[in-house]
Amino acid sequence: MPILVAIFVALLVAGGVLLVASVVSTRRDRRTSPLAALRAGLTGQDHPDAEVGEAAAAEPVDLSLADFLRATVEEGDPYLHVDDLTATLHDARAKAAGVLRR
């Protein structure tokens, strides 16, 4: 029973938040409905940063994962070194074996 009350209260709070958001967005721009404002916000069309708005309006690029990885490969020192990883795994194995022996 307490779970049902908590769910009911959560639904009431969510409804109140949606109502307040609807009123605030309607006051801000009386020409659009709350759903249109939500759609514009999700697509980035009303974002104040021009670069974000342009990026949202750009056409998607059809690129395979292999081509993307080839284009973004970085030469240089890797983040993980095999020797360090091997040493860490060896230490972990020794600790686990020590715990199991007890």
Secondary structure by P-SEA (a helix, b strand, c coil): caaaaaaaaaaaaaaaaaaaaaaaaaaacccccaaaaaaaaaaccccccaaaaaaaacccccccaaaaaaaacccccccccaaaaaaaaaaaaaaaaaaaac
